[in-house]
């Protein structure tokens, strides 16, 4: 009888024992949220939170733990109002969407429901000069997510003068989320959005006024970097990363203090087993993800020589919350046998699947050809229909789930050992042509082309633009990393 010895069995058990015997993730989430609020870029709390995370990484005996500063377009929230002018007069509670310009628009209301891709051209004559209201839900029948920014950009191209983003979840309040400083834009609750839609259906015509008094300005913020050296001579890197900031209206416990805390915990756990990692790991905590992946974009721009060394980049955006803690391999089917083996070694039912999305911090790495992945559960995402509490004022610490955090850390730490130690790594860096083909295959070809269309549209109307729109237009490259 042949006995097959698992070379990682004892190590796996030590990792699992360390993870499930610790409450460190929850303790870090509490500190990040209760002490440093939303960690919004340029607020001061972002720097204080980064200094705390550097201190924790030094406590975990990681090497080269430091901050990397970058400057980018930022935003300060001011007042915002949404008023029904006709056929009744009524104030509707709302919040300005991040990066919204300072301005006012008064016009007839056009309700586009879930805002399917073809509706903007079909109803262009109605939309021209009007204020659009659209839900946060992806329309039925789509095989990819239809992001807020795409609905906003398509509304702009159809000539909208203002924009209202309606939460498709009841009882969660108005949603937030970054857009571009072109037309005044606000979020409203499910309940208030349905009131406006009913009023429009009953009366046939509704006139509203949107006012936003917010400031677009340059701010400084930081990425946090720390290393765990490998025991061998190969300097290929395994990168784990998450953004640490939330939106300014809440503490962002699930999106993404939880993801940041899980990355920190993987670093802590594996630092105790560093002699078992052949190749080094780098742990990244990004700032300013919520307003355009600005931290990860800055990191990629600042480290071009490092990118070809990265074996794999795993993104923890909103990881460690509800659902199974599985692996999305971002269009690398050659990695499926390895990750199915990881799932088998862990001994729990976790999903391994393929999907590509441009709306999180793996995207700048993917565009440079780096093999990337994300943690999560596609079944849970479909059941939830989107972010859940994320991007609302209710994304608070009481929603955090220690069980899910432990599962996330355990699964990704055990995966890290296999990824860092595999001598035959099947995933190669992709060429520009291969990336183009992948994005087209996943249905995002037209999405990533929107930036060029928006730039052309605004350039033709330069004399009519608000000051902050002109500044934004001058910076715009209309490249794929500006999908947001």
N, C-alpha and C positions, 0 to 999 in steps of 0.2 A: 504494500500500500504506500502510495506516494503522498507525503504530507507537504502541502503548500504553505510556506511561512509568509505571513504578511509582514513586509519590512517596516511598515508604519504602524502596526497594531498597537504597540506600547506607547508610541509617541501620540497617536490619536487619543488614546485613553487619558494621557496626561493633559492634553489640550482640552478635551471635553471636561475633565475634572476641574481644571483651572477656570474655564468659562462658566460652567454651571455652579461653581462655588463662589462666584463673585457678583457683586452688585455695582461694580465700577461704572458700567455704562449709564445706569440710571442716576448715579451720583453726579456724573459729568453733565448729563442732560439738565438736571436740576440747577447746577451751578451756571451753566451757559444761559439758561432761560431766566432763572430768578435773579441772577446777579447782573447779567449783561443784556437783558431784553432781547430785542430782535437782531442785535449785532449788525444793524443796517450800515452800509458803507458810508463813511464820512461822519458818522454820529459820535465817534469817540468810544462807544461801546464795542465797536468792531476791534479796535486796537487793544482794548482791555481784555476782550475775550481771546484774542490771538496770543497775548502775553500769558494768559492763564494756560492755554493749550501748549505753548512752548514749555512752560514750567512742568506740566504733566508729562510731556514727552521726555524731558530731562530726568524726571522721576522714574520713568520707565527704562532709563539707561539707553536711550536711543542716541545716535550720533548726529552731529551737524544740525541739531534742532535750531531753526532760525526762522525769521520773518523775511519775506520778500515784498517790498513795497511797489505799488504801481498806481498810476493816476488814470482816471477814466471819467467819462460823462456820468455825473450823479444827479441826484434829485432830492429836493426837500418838499415835503407835503405842506400845502397850505389849505385854504378853505375850498369847498366845492359845494355846489347846489344844483339840484334838478327840480324844476318847477313845471307843473302842468299849467299852461296859460289858457288854453281853450280845449274843450267846451266848458271845463270847470277850472277853478283855481285851486291847486293843491301842491304842497311841498312834498317831495319824495326823498326819503333818506338815501344818501349815496356816499361813495368815497371816490376820490380821484384815483385813476390808475397810474402807477409809477411811470415816470418819464412823460406824462401828459403835459402839454404846453399850458401856458397861462393864456386864457382866452374865454370867449363867450360865443355861443351859437344859439339862435332861436329859429326853429323851423318845424315843419310837420314831421310827425313820427312815422317811421316805417318799421314794421316788425317782420324780421326774416326768420323767425323760428330758430331752429338749430343752425341755420346759416350754411346749407350745403354749397359746395363749390360753384355750381352752375347758377345759383340764384342771383348772384351779383350782376352778371351780365343780363340775365333775363329781366331783371327789374331795375335796370340802370336808370331808366327815365324817372322812376319813382324815387330812387335813391339820390339822384343828383340834387344837391342843395338841402337835402333832408337830414334828419337825425335818425340814425339806425339803432335799433335795439335787437340784440341777438343773444341766444343762450350760450352757456359754457359747455353744452353737451356736444359730443361728436354725432353728426347725423347718422341715422340708420343706413346700413348698406355699405358704409365706408370700411375699407380694410386697413386703414391707417388712422391715427388720431388727427383730428382737424383742430389745430392749436388756435388759441386766442389771437396770437399775432397774425396768423394768416387771415382770419376773419376780419381783423382790423384793417390789414393792408388791402384786402379786396374791397372793403367798404370805402376806403380812401380812394382807390382807383376808380370806383364807380361814382365818386363825387360827393360823398357824405360830408356834411359840415360839422357833425358831432357824432359821438359813439357811446352807446350804453351796453354794458356787458352784464347780462342777467345770470345769476347763479341758477343752475338746474337742480340743485339740492334744496329741499325745503328746510327751514329752521336753521340755516347756517349763516344767514346774513349776507351782506354784499361781498362778492369775491374781489380779490386784487390780482395783479399780474402786470408785468412790464409790457409796454407798447412803445411807440415812437412819438416824438413831440411834433405831431402834425396837426391834429384836430383835438379839441377838448374831449376827454374820454373819462367815463365814470363807471363804477360797478354798482349794481342794485341787487337786492335780495330776490329770491324766487317768488316770494309773496308779492312784492311791489312790482316786479316784472310782469307777473300774471295780471295784476290790476291794470297796468298800462295796456297790455294786449287785449284784455276784455273791454276796456274803455274804447279802444280803437275799433274793435269789432262791433260794438253796440252803436257808437256814434258816427263811425265812418271817417272821421277826421279828428286828430288830436295834435295840438301844437304844444311843444315843450321848449324850455330854455335850459341849457347846460352852461354852467360857469365853473371854471377851475382857476384858482389863483395859486399856482405852484411854481417852484423855481428849478430850472435846469442849470447846473453848474458843474465844473470839474471838482472832483474830490480825490483824496488819497485813501487807499485801503491796502490790505495785505493778504498774501497767501502764507500758509504755515507749511514748512518743509522739515522732514526728519528722515533719517536713514537707519536701516538695520543691515549691517554688513553680512556678506555671505562667507561661508567657510572655505569656499574654493577660490580659484583664480579667475573664473569667468565673471566678467563685469556686466553681463546682460541684466537688465533691471526688471523686476516685477513692481508695478505701481498700483497702489490702492488709494482712492481719493473720494472726497465728498465735499460739498460746499457747507460752510458753517453758518451762513447768515440766513435769517428768515425775512419775511416782509415786515415793513415798518408798522403795520397795524396789529401785529401779534408777535409772540416770542418764537414762532416757528419750531415747535418741539418736534413734530413729525417731519417737517420739511424746512431745515434739515439738521437740527441738533442731534436727532437720533442717528442719522447717517454718519455725521462727524464723530459722535461718541463711539459708534461701532468700529470705525477706522482706528480710532485711538485705542480701543480695547484689543483689536487684532494686534496692533503694535506692542501693547503691553504683554499679551500672552506669548507672542512669538519671540519677544526679547529674552524670555526665559529658556527658549529652545534654539537659540541662534546658531549653535554649533551643528544643528541638523538642517540648516538652509545652505545649499551649495551656492546660490546666487543671491545678490543683495536685493533688498526691498526698499522702496521709497514710499513714504506716507505723506499725502498731500491733502491739505484742507484749504479749499478755495474760497475767496471772497467774491461777492458781486455776481453770483450765478443768476439770481432772480431778474436782473435787468440786462441780460444778454450774454451769459457765460463769460463775463469779462475777466474773472480770475483765471479760469483755465485757458482762455485765449492769451492772457498776459504770460502765463507760465510757458505755454508752447512757444510764444514769440521770444521769451527770454532764455530758452534752453534748446535752441535748434540742434546743437551738437549731441544732445542727450537722446533725442527721439529715436534715432536708429538703434539705440541700445535697448529700448523698451521691448521686452518680450510680450507683455500683456498689461493692459490697464483695466482695472475693475472699478466701476463707478458705483458708489453707495447712495445715490440720491434717493431719499425717502426709503432707504432700506431699513430693516429692523422694525417695521411697523406691522400691521395686520397681514395675514397670509403666510404661505410657505416661503422660505428664504432660498429661492433657487437662482439659476444662472441664465441670463439672456446673453447669447454669444455673438450678437451683432453681425450676423452674416458670415460666421466662420464654422461651417458644418464639419470641417476636418477636426474640430475640437470636441465634437459631441462624444466620441468614445471615451476620451479622457474624463470629461465631466460626468458622464453616466457612471464611470468607475468611481468617481468621487462620491456621488450620491449613494452608490452601493456600499462604499466603505463607511459612510456616515450611518447608513441603515435606516434612513427616514425617506418618506416620499417627498421629493422636491422636484420641481419642474426644471427641465433643461430645454431651452427653445431658442429660436432665431427671430430677431426683429431688429429694425434699425429706426432710430428716432433722432432728429437733430436738436432736441430741446433739453439737453443736459450736458454735464461737463466732460463726458467721454467724447463728444462730437469734435472739438478741436484736435484731439488726438487721432480720432478716426480719419479726419480729413488729411492728416499727414501720413496715413498708411499704417498707423500702429494698430495691432489687433486689440480690440476692446470688448468689454462686456459690462453688463449691469446686473445688479441683484434685484430680485423681486418675485412676483407671482402673477402671470398673465390672467389666470382665472379670477383671482381676487380683484385685479384691476378692472376686469370686465364686470364683475359683480358690483363693484363700487361705482363703476361708470365714470371714473376720473380720480380726482385728488381727495375726495372726502373732506376732512377738516382742513386740509392744506389750502393755503392762500385765503384763509378767513381768519377773523379775530378769535376763533375758537380752537386754533391750532396750539394747544396749551399742554403743559406737562402732564396733566391728569389723563391725557389720551395715550401717553407712552406706555408700552407693553414690555416689561422686562423679559417675559418668555420669548417674544419675537426677537428681541435684541440678542438674547443668548443664542438662539438658533442661528441668527445671521452671523454672529461672530464665530461660532463653532464651525459652521459650514464653510465660511470664507477662510478661516485660519487653516483648516484641514486642506482646503483647496490650494492655499498658498504653498504649503509644503510640497505638494505634487507639482505645481507649476514651476516653482523655483528649482526643483531637483531633477526634472525630466531632462535627460540628455538628448532625447529625440523629440524636439518641440515641433509639432506639425504646422503651426500657424505662422505664415510668413507675412512680412509687411506688404501691403497692397500698393499697386501703382495708381497713378491718377486715373488712368483709363478703367482700372478695376473698381475704383471708388465711384466713378461716374456711373458705371453699369449697375453697381449695387444700389445706389440711390434711386436710379430710374426704376429698377426692379421692385423696390419697396414702395414706389408710388410717390416719392418726394421730388421728382424732377421739376415739376411745375412750381412746387413750393419754394425750392431754393432759387428759382429764377425770378421770384416775385420782387426781390430786392432791386434787380435791374429795372424792372418795370416801374417800381415806385420812384426810383431815382430819376428816370426819364420823365415821369409824370410831374414830379416836383420841379425839375430843372426847367421845364416848359412854362412853369408858373412862378418862377423865382421872385418876380416883383410883387406877388401877392402873399408871400410867405411871412409867417411870424418870425421874429428874430431868432428864437431858439431852433426853429425848423431850418433856417438858413445855416446855422452853425452845424446842426446835425447833418445836413445835406453835404456840406463841405467835407465832413469826415467820412461820409459813406463811400465804401468801396464797391458795394453791390456784389460782394463775394459770398461764398457759401457759409462762412462763419458768421454772417450777419442775418441769418434766417430769423432770429428774434427781433 
